[in-house]
């Protein structure tokens, strides 16, 4: 992409990024802000106040820090969440999770 841009265009992008940051972290910051506002509106009076960082992941500084999970690790995590939900009564009375019904429109 940089081969297609002039020096002036690159300078404009850098200036724009300093005013309105672009990228993955910025998206999480915006999402965290919305979530914290909603959590604070609907939270208990006098309870904990939430901040945007409470809803943002601790992202690694580089791709090298990212560790791959094995299938067994993923299965173990999902099963432990399901066991917690069952114990907490979150799954009470449910006979199973059904996928949503998708109705297709006839284009003919």
Secondary structure, DSSP 8 states (H G I E B T S, - for coil): -TTTS-HHHHHHHHHHHHHS--SHHHHHHHHHHHHHHHHHHHS-TTS----GGGGS----SSGGG-----HHHHHHHHHHHHHHHHHTTTTTT---------------
